[in-house]
Amino acid sequence: MAFALVAAVAKMVIVALVIGGLIFRTKETIGLLLLGGLFTLMSKHPAIGIPLVIGLLVIGFMAKKAEETAE
């Protein structure tokens, strides 16, 4: 009984922190949620998650290089 109560309170606190983060620091919160989702995807389906990470890294490096050359 006590463990279930602690688990329920912990879930409510996490939800409140996410909502507060979305209100006050939207970009950072969305980034952290996406990062957590990506880690979950990698742990459940490595054949999808790992190539996705590699693709995102390549896109990020290409965007950064294009930004540096534009300056």
C-alpha positions in Angstrom: 0.0 0.0 0.0 2.7 2.5 1.0 4.8 1.6 -2.1 1.9 2.2 -4.4 1.3 5.6 -2.8 5.0 6.6 -3.2 4.9 5.5 -6.9 1.7 7.5 -7.5 3.2 10.6 -5.9 6.5 10.2 -7.9 4.5 10.0 -11.2 2.5 13.1 -10.3 5.8 15.0 -9.5 7.4 13.9 -12.8 4.3 15.0 -14.8 4.3 18.4 -12.9 8.0 18.9 -13.7 7.5 18.1 -17.4 4.5 20.6 -17.6 6.5 23.2 -15.7 9.5 22.7 -18.0 7.3 23.0 -21.1 5.9 26.3 -19.8 9.2 27.9 -18.8 11.9 26.2 -20.8 10.2 24.7 -23.8 13.2 24.0 -26.1 15.2 22.3 -23.3 12.3 20.2 -22.2 11.3 19.0 -25.6 15.0 18.2 -26.3 15.2 16.1 -23.1 11.9 14.3 -23.9 13.2 13.5 -27.4 16.5 12.3 -26.0 14.7 10.0 -23.6 12.5 8.7 -26.3 15.5 8.1 -28.5 17.2 6.1 -25.7 14.0 4.1 -25.2 13.9 3.4 -29.0 17.5 2.3 -29.0 16.9 -0.1 -26.1 13.8 -1.6 -27.5 14.6 -1.7 -31.2 18.4 -1.2 -31.8 18.0 -1.9 -35.5 15.9 1.3 -35.8 17.4 3.4 -33.1 21.2 3.2 -33.9 20.8 4.2 -37.6 18.5 7.0 -36.5 21.1 8.3 -34.1 23.8 8.1 -36.8 21.5 9.9 -39.3 20.7 12.7 -36.8 24.4 13.2 -36.1 25.2 13.4 -39.8 22.4 16.0 -40.3 23.6 18.0 -37.3 27.2 18.1 -38.5 26.1 19.1 -42.0 23.9 21.9 -40.7 26.7 23.2 -38.5 29.1 23.1 -41.4 26.7 25.0 -43.6 26.1 27.5 -40.9 29.9 28.1 -40.4 30.4 28.5 -44.2 27.6 31.0 -44.4 29.3 33.3 -41.8 
